[in-house]
Amino acid sequence: MTYAMNQNKVKRYGKLFGTIDFVINKDLNETIIKQRYKDTIIGEFHISGKEYTVTLAELDRIIETAENAKRVFFKSYGMGRY
């Protein structure tokens, strides 16, 4: 929630900055994780007031996509595209 964040950071880093959060699944246990691992629902990913229940595999994909986006941006910037 952006109201709990430094508003200067929200203004500087974008309107979504303060809305990004993750809530861990409180029902997790060792047995579930060992049996399902990447298919385990590990929690809720929150962004812009929306909640998405995610598995470990899905969270890995979100991270991979974000890292790829940053890499493409910085490579393009380094090549003088902006």
Secondary structure, DSSP 8 states (H G I E B T S, - for coil): -GGGS-HHHHHHH-TTGGG-EEEE-TT--HHHHHHHGGGSEEEEEEETTEEEEEEHHHHHHHHHHHHHHHHHHHHHHHTT--
